[in-house]
Amino acid sequence: MLLRYPPVSWALIQDLVARLRRMTTATRTLGMDEVYTRVVRLLMSRAARRGERLEAALTQAEIGERVGATREMVGRILRDLARGGYVEMSRGRITILRQLPRRW
């Protein structure tokens, strides 16, 4: 089938290359970045603008699954950010009040 329909072959190859790149990036991120950096990156990528603020509809357990950390570690990071006035947390929603620091 792939020989008979070259455009399908090309699309399949492009899809496989894109998946491999995403997997390589995810693996590098898990191995090299700190948990804080991964949490911030996820929050910023999932946040939607609500007026002046950014909101992300994620639970601590979801964040932990996505960044490869425990819910407790994510909770500790978010509590520290809330104490610093960077985020507000409510059930299943995180509001980013101001630019998150690069390092914590």
OpenMM code with the backbone's topology and positions (N, CA, C; nanometers):
from openmm import Vec3, app, unit

residues = "MET LEU LEU ARG TYR PRO PRO VAL SER TRP ALA LEU ILE GLN ASP LEU VAL ALA ARG LEU ARG ARG MET THR THR ALA THR ARG THR LEU GLY MET ASP GLU VAL TYR THR ARG VAL VAL ARG LEU LEU MET SER ARG ALA ALA ARG ARG GLY GLU ARG LEU GLU ALA ALA LEU THR GLN ALA GLU ILE GLY GLU ARG VAL GLY ALA THR ARG GLU MET VAL GLY ARG ILE LEU ARG ASP LEU ALA ARG GLY GLY TYR VAL GLU MET SER ARG GLY ARG ILE THR ILE LEU ARG GLN LEU PRO ARG ARG TRP".split()
positions = [
    Vec3(0.0836, -0.1197, 0.0000),
    Vec3(0.0000, 0.0000, 0.0000),
    Vec3(0.0873, 0.1251, 0.0000),
    Vec3(0.1970, 0.1217, 0.0796),
    Vec3(0.2831, 0.2389, 0.0866),
    Vec3(0.3512, 0.2664, -0.0469),
    Vec3(0.3842, 0.1610, -0.1214),
    Vec3(0.4447, 0.1799, -0.2538),
    Vec3(0.3430, 0.2317, -0.3537),
    Vec3(0.2208, 0.1908, -0.3386),
    Vec3(0.1151, 0.2331, -0.4325),
    Vec3(0.0736, 0.3784, -0.4083),
    Vec3(0.0797, 0.4240, -0.2856),
    Vec3(0.0366, 0.5595, -0.2512),
    Vec3(0.1498, 0.6344, -0.1812),
    Vec3(0.2440, 0.6885, -0.2556),
    Vec3(0.3586, 0.7590, -0.1957),
    Vec3(0.3211, 0.8745, -0.1030),
    Vec3(0.2153, 0.9517, -0.1305),
    Vec3(0.1812, 1.0594, -0.0360),
    Vec3(0.1478, 1.0065, 0.1043),
    Vec3(0.0862, 0.8896, 0.1101),
    Vec3(0.0549, 0.8303, 0.2396),
    Vec3(0.1849, 0.7925, 0.3108),
    Vec3(0.2801, 0.7379, 0.2354),
    Vec3(0.4098, 0.7018, 0.2927),
    Vec3(0.4774, 0.8248, 0.3516),
    Vec3(0.4764, 0.9321, 0.2755),
    Vec3(0.5428, 1.0549, 0.3204),
    Vec3(0.4754, 1.1102, 0.4468),
    Vec3(0.3429, 1.1093, 0.4502),
    Vec3(0.2703, 1.1583, 0.5676),
    Vec3(0.3007, 1.0714, 0.6894),
    Vec3(0.3084, 0.9408, 0.6691),
    Vec3(0.3395, 0.8501, 0.7790),
    Vec3(0.4804, 0.8748, 0.8335),
    Vec3(0.5763, 0.8940, 0.7453),
    Vec3(0.7138, 0.9226, 0.7873),
    Vec3(0.7200, 1.0534, 0.8646),
    Vec3(0.6517, 1.1561, 0.8164),
    Vec3(0.6514, 1.2851, 0.8860),
    Vec3(0.5887, 1.2721, 1.0252),
    Vec3(0.4819, 1.1950, 1.0360),
    Vec3(0.4175, 1.1741, 1.1653),
    Vec3(0.5114, 1.1012, 1.2610),
    Vec3(0.5805, 1.0002, 1.2130),
    Vec3(0.6739, 0.9260, 1.2974),
    Vec3(0.7893, 1.0139, 1.3449),
    Vec3(0.8413, 1.0976, 1.2565),
    Vec3(0.9504, 1.1879, 1.2943),
    Vec3(0.9022, 1.2878, 1.4005),
    Vec3(0.7806, 1.3409, 1.3841),
    Vec3(0.7264, 1.4353, 1.4820),
    Vec3(0.7088, 1.3681, 1.6175),
    Vec3(0.6593, 1.2450, 1.6192),
    Vec3(0.6436, 1.1723, 1.7453),
    Vec3(0.7773, 1.1470, 1.8123),
    Vec3(0.8778, 1.1102, 1.7339),
    Vec3(1.0109, 1.0854, 1.7878),
    Vec3(1.0696, 1.2128, 1.8486),
    Vec3(1.0501, 1.3263, 1.7826),
    Vec3(1.0995, 1.4538, 1.8365),
    Vec3(1.0322, 1.4876, 1.9682),
    Vec3(0.8999, 1.4692, 1.9757),
    Vec3(0.8276, 1.4969, 2.1003),
    Vec3(0.8763, 1.4052, 2.2124),
    Vec3(0.8978, 1.2787, 2.1810),
    Vec3(0.9448, 1.1838, 2.2813),
    Vec3(1.0859, 1.2185, 2.3284),
    Vec3(1.1715, 1.2581, 2.2361),
    Vec3(1.3079, 1.2972, 2.2724),
    Vec3(1.3071, 1.4196, 2.3625),
    Vec3(1.2251, 1.5175, 2.3290),
    Vec3(1.2139, 1.6385, 2.4108),
    Vec3(1.1605, 1.6047, 2.5501),
    Vec3(1.0584, 1.5213, 2.5560),
    Vec3(1.0006, 1.4835, 2.6855),
    Vec3(1.1022, 1.4084, 2.7703),
    Vec3(1.1773, 1.3199, 2.7103),
    Vec3(1.2782, 1.2438, 2.7836),
    Vec3(1.3884, 1.3351, 2.8348),
    Vec3(1.4339, 1.4273, 2.7521),
    Vec3(1.5381, 1.5212, 2.7927),
    Vec3(1.4873, 1.6088, 2.9069),
    Vec3(1.3632, 1.6536, 2.8983),
    Vec3(1.3054, 1.7387, 3.0009),
    Vec3(1.2988, 1.6656, 3.1345),
    Vec3(1.2515, 1.5405, 3.1330),
    Vec3(1.2407, 1.4644, 3.2573),
    Vec3(1.3771, 1.4381, 3.3190),
    Vec3(1.4770, 1.4179, 3.2365),
    Vec3(1.6094, 1.3851, 3.2878),
    Vec3(1.6924, 1.5034, 3.3302),
    Vec3(1.6716, 1.6173, 3.2689),
    Vec3(1.7620, 1.7294, 3.2907),
    Vec3(1.7022, 1.8454, 3.3700),
    Vec3(1.5738, 1.8690, 3.3590),
    Vec3(1.5130, 1.9842, 3.4254),
    Vec3(1.4687, 1.9499, 3.5670),
    Vec3(1.4687, 2.0498, 3.6530),
    Vec3(1.4171, 2.0344, 3.7885),
    Vec3(1.2652, 2.0259, 3.7836),
    Vec3(1.2058, 1.9746, 3.8894),
    Vec3(1.0603, 1.9627, 3.8959),
    Vec3(0.9974, 2.1015, 3.8851),
    Vec3(1.0543, 2.1998, 3.9533),
    Vec3(0.9991, 2.3352, 3.9475),
    Vec3(0.9913, 2.3843, 3.8037),
    Vec3(1.0981, 2.3659, 3.7269),
    Vec3(1.1021, 2.4119, 3.5881),
    Vec3(0.9950, 2.3426, 3.5055),
    Vec3(0.9766, 2.2128, 3.5276),
    Vec3(0.8747, 2.1387, 3.4522),
    Vec3(0.7348, 2.1847, 3.4891),
    Vec3(0.7114, 2.2137, 3.6177),
    Vec3(0.5800, 2.2611, 3.6619),
    Vec3(0.5499, 2.3970, 3.5986),
    Vec3(0.6446, 2.4882, 3.6040),
    Vec3(0.6240, 2.6224, 3.5464),
    Vec3(0.5979, 2.6125, 3.3959),
    Vec3(0.6757, 2.5314, 3.3278),
    Vec3(0.6589, 2.5156, 3.1833),
    Vec3(0.5186, 2.4620, 3.1505),
    Vec3(0.4718, 2.3647, 3.2280),
    Vec3(0.3377, 2.3102, 3.2055),
    Vec3(0.2307, 2.4142, 3.2338),
    Vec3(0.2431, 2.4860, 3.3453),
    Vec3(0.1437, 2.5890, 3.3785),
    Vec3(0.1345, 2.6935, 3.2680),
    Vec3(0.2483, 2.7396, 3.2210),
    Vec3(0.2478, 2.8437, 3.1186),
    Vec3(0.1924, 2.7927, 2.9857),
    Vec3(0.2169, 2.6659, 2.9548),
    Vec3(0.1669, 2.6125, 2.8279),
    Vec3(0.0173, 2.5857, 2.8325),
    Vec3(-0.0381, 2.5579, 2.9506),
    Vec3(-0.1799, 2.5264, 2.9625),
    Vec3(-0.2654, 2.6443, 3.0067),
    Vec3(-0.2030, 2.7564, 3.0393),
    Vec3(-0.2774, 2.8712, 3.0920),
    Vec3(-0.3525, 2.9439, 2.9802),
    Vec3(-0.4723, 2.9878, 3.0149),
    Vec3(-0.5542, 3.0671, 2.9238),
    Vec3(-0.5776, 3.2035, 2.9876),
    Vec3(-0.5799, 3.3081, 2.9061),
    Vec3(-0.5970, 3.4438, 2.9581),
    Vec3(-0.7420, 3.4667, 2.9986),
    Vec3(-0.7588, 3.5161, 3.1206),
    Vec3(-0.8889, 3.5557, 3.1752),
    Vec3(-0.8744, 3.6990, 3.2242),
    Vec3(-0.9024, 3.7935, 3.1382),
    Vec3(-0.8833, 3.9343, 3.1731),
    Vec3(-0.7357, 3.9647, 3.1848),
    Vec3(-0.6942, 4.0115, 3.3020),
    Vec3(-0.5541, 4.0457, 3.3270),
    Vec3(-0.4701, 3.9248, 3.3690),
    Vec3(-0.5359, 3.8162, 3.4062),
    Vec3(-0.4650, 3.7026, 3.4643),
    Vec3(-0.4666, 3.5813, 3.3719),
    Vec3(-0.3789, 3.4880, 3.4036),
    Vec3(-0.3748, 3.3602, 3.3340),
    Vec3(-0.4284, 3.2534, 3.4275),
    Vec3(-0.5096, 3.1618, 3.3739),
    Vec3(-0.5627, 3.0530, 3.4548),
    Vec3(-0.5346, 2.9203, 3.3872),
    Vec3(-0.4997, 2.8215, 3.4678),
    Vec3(-0.4782, 2.6857, 3.4190),
    Vec3(-0.5717, 2.5936, 3.4963),
    Vec3(-0.6493, 2.5149, 3.4238),
    Vec3(-0.7429, 2.4220, 3.4867),
    Vec3(-0.6754, 2.2865, 3.5025),
    Vec3(-0.5935, 2.2746, 3.6056),
    Vec3(-0.5202, 2.1511, 3.6331),
    Vec3(-0.5226, 2.1230, 3.7824),
    Vec3(-0.5315, 1.9956, 3.8181),
    Vec3(-0.5176, 1.9586, 3.9593),
    Vec3(-0.3715, 1.9265, 3.9870),
    Vec3(-0.3372, 1.9194, 4.1149),
    Vec3(-0.1993, 1.8864, 4.1511),
    Vec3(-0.1629, 1.7456, 4.1043),
    Vec3(-0.2582, 1.6536, 4.1093),
    Vec3(-0.2325, 1.5170, 4.0641),
    Vec3(-0.2061, 1.5140, 3.9131),
    Vec3(-0.2834, 1.5909, 3.8361),
    Vec3(-0.2612, 1.5972, 3.6904),
    Vec3(-0.1236, 1.6553, 3.6586),
    Vec3(-0.0875, 1.7605, 3.7294),
    Vec3(0.0437, 1.8219, 3.7071),
    Vec3(0.1536, 1.7205, 3.7389),
    Vec3(0.1392, 1.6521, 3.8514),
    Vec3(0.2373, 1.5524, 3.8907),
    Vec3(0.2549, 1.4434, 3.7861),
    Vec3(0.1437, 1.3936, 3.7318),
    Vec3(0.1510, 1.2918, 3.6263),
    Vec3(0.2249, 1.3430, 3.5043),
    Vec3(0.1962, 1.4643, 3.4664),
    Vec3(0.2536, 1.5183, 3.3426),
    Vec3(0.4002, 1.5551, 3.3545),
    Vec3(0.4444, 1.5916, 3.4735),
    Vec3(0.5844, 1.6333, 3.4886),
    Vec3(0.6715, 1.5272, 3.5536),
    Vec3(0.6121, 1.4144, 3.5885),
    Vec3(0.6901, 1.3065, 3.6478),
    Vec3(0.7303, 1.3322, 3.7912),
    Vec3(0.6369, 1.3847, 3.8695),
    Vec3(0.6638, 1.4141, 4.0108),
    Vec3(0.5433, 1.3707, 4.0936),
    Vec3(0.5611, 1.3646, 4.2232),
    Vec3(0.4491, 1.3292, 4.3102),
    Vec3(0.3572, 1.4496, 4.3297),
    Vec3(0.2323, 1.4198, 4.3665),
    Vec3(0.1366, 1.5266, 4.3929),
    Vec3(0.1853, 1.6114, 4.5110),
    Vec3(0.2511, 1.5475, 4.6064),
    Vec3(0.3008, 1.6200, 4.7234),
    Vec3(0.4088, 1.7211, 4.6843),
    Vec3(0.4987, 1.6815, 4.5959),
    Vec3(0.6046, 1.7722, 4.5515),
    Vec3(0.5451, 1.8898, 4.4745),
    Vec3(0.4479, 1.8613, 4.3891),
    Vec3(0.3803, 1.9684, 4.3141),
    Vec3(0.3084, 2.0609, 4.4111),
    Vec3(0.2419, 2.0035, 4.5118),
    Vec3(0.1721, 2.0847, 4.6117),
    Vec3(0.2666, 2.1761, 4.6869),
    Vec3(0.3840, 2.1256, 4.7209),
    Vec3(0.4838, 2.2062, 4.7908),
    Vec3(0.5272, 2.3249, 4.7038),
    Vec3(0.5519, 2.3000, 4.5769),
    Vec3(0.5944, 2.4069, 4.4854),
    Vec3(0.4840, 2.5111, 4.4717),
    Vec3(0.3594, 2.4656, 4.4529),
    Vec3(0.2485, 2.5596, 4.4364),
    Vec3(0.2214, 2.6390, 4.5641),
    Vec3(0.2337, 2.5747, 4.6814),
    Vec3(0.2165, 2.6490, 4.8072),
    Vec3(0.3223, 2.7572, 4.8230),
    Vec3(0.4465, 2.7245, 4.7867),
    Vec3(0.5530, 2.8256, 4.7935),
    Vec3(0.5242, 2.9416, 4.6985),
    Vec3(0.4773, 2.9104, 4.5790),
    Vec3(0.4439, 3.0162, 4.4830),
    Vec3(0.3262, 3.0997, 4.5321),
    Vec3(0.2293, 3.0369, 4.5974),
    Vec3(0.1154, 3.1109, 4.6525),
    Vec3(0.1606, 3.2032, 4.7655),
    Vec3(0.2497, 3.1530, 4.8521),
    Vec3(0.3033, 3.2369, 4.9602),
    Vec3(0.3791, 3.3566, 4.9053),
    Vec3(0.4447, 3.3386, 4.7919),
    Vec3(0.5198, 3.4473, 4.7295),
    Vec3(0.4323, 3.5425, 4.6492),
    Vec3(0.3023, 3.5132, 4.6380),
    Vec3(0.2108, 3.6016, 4.5652),
    Vec3(0.2139, 3.5820, 4.4145),
    Vec3(0.2642, 3.4685, 4.3687),
    Vec3(0.2724, 3.4434, 4.2257),
    Vec3(0.1476, 3.3741, 4.1710),
    Vec3(0.0844, 3.2903, 4.2524),
    Vec3(-0.0340, 3.2174, 4.2075),
    Vec3(-0.1393, 3.2165, 4.3166),
    Vec3(-0.2631, 3.1913, 4.2749),
    Vec3(-0.3746, 3.1641, 4.3654),
    Vec3(-0.4273, 3.0281, 4.3263),
    Vec3(-0.4604, 2.9476, 4.4254),
    Vec3(-0.5109, 2.8142, 4.3959),
    Vec3(-0.6530, 2.7997, 4.4471),
    Vec3(-0.7363, 2.7387, 4.3640),
    Vec3(-0.8689, 2.6972, 4.4060),
    Vec3(-0.8884, 2.5564, 4.3523),
    Vec3(-0.9935, 2.4936, 4.3854),
    Vec3(-1.0140, 2.3536, 4.3490),
    Vec3(-1.0077, 2.3339, 4.1966),
    Vec3(-0.9021, 2.2686, 4.1504),
    Vec3(-0.8885, 2.2368, 4.0088),
    Vec3(-0.8517, 2.3542, 3.9195),
    Vec3(-0.8134, 2.4668, 3.9784),
    Vec3(-0.7801, 2.5850, 3.8989),
    Vec3(-0.6657, 2.6609, 3.9653),
    Vec3(-0.5688, 2.6992, 3.8827),
    Vec3(-0.4547, 2.7766, 3.9306),
    Vec3(-0.4522, 2.9072, 3.8539),
    Vec3(-0.4552, 3.0188, 3.9254),
    Vec3(-0.4511, 3.1510, 3.8633),
    Vec3(-0.3108, 3.2068, 3.8804),
    Vec3(-0.2486, 3.2444, 3.7701),
    Vec3(-0.1144, 3.3021, 3.7725),
    Vec3(-0.1308, 3.4533, 3.7838),
    Vec3(-0.0845, 3.5097, 3.8945),
    Vec3(-0.1038, 3.6516, 3.9230),
    Vec3(0.0036, 3.7394, 3.8607),
    Vec3(0.1261, 3.6877, 3.8540),
    Vec3(0.2347, 3.7632, 3.7936),
    Vec3(0.3394, 3.6655, 3.7395),
    Vec3(0.4347, 3.7185, 3.6681),
    Vec3(0.5368, 3.6357, 3.6031),
    Vec3(0.6049, 3.5442, 3.7042),
    Vec3(0.6081, 3.4159, 3.6737),
    Vec3(0.6703, 3.3190, 3.7636),
    Vec3(0.8216, 3.3279, 3.7524),
    Vec3(0.8932, 3.3147, 3.8647),
    Vec3(1.0392, 3.3223, 3.8594),
    Vec3(1.0977, 3.2033, 3.7813),
    Vec3(1.2086, 3.2265, 3.7162),
    Vec3(1.2743, 3.1192, 3.6389),
    Vec3(1.3246, 3.0100, 3.7290),
    Vec3(1.3757, 3.0454, 3.8447),
    Vec3(1.4293, 2.9472, 3.9395),
    Vec3(1.3663, 2.9735, 4.0746),
    Vec3(1.3548, 2.8695, 4.1551),
    Vec3(1.2919, 2.8844, 4.2867),
    Vec3(1.3816, 2.8289, 4.3916),
] * unit.nanometer
topology = app.Topology()
chain = topology.addChain("A")
for resn in residues:
    res = topology.addResidue(resn, chain)
    for name in ("N", "CA", "C"):
        topology.addAtom(name, app.Element.getBySymbol(name[0]), res)
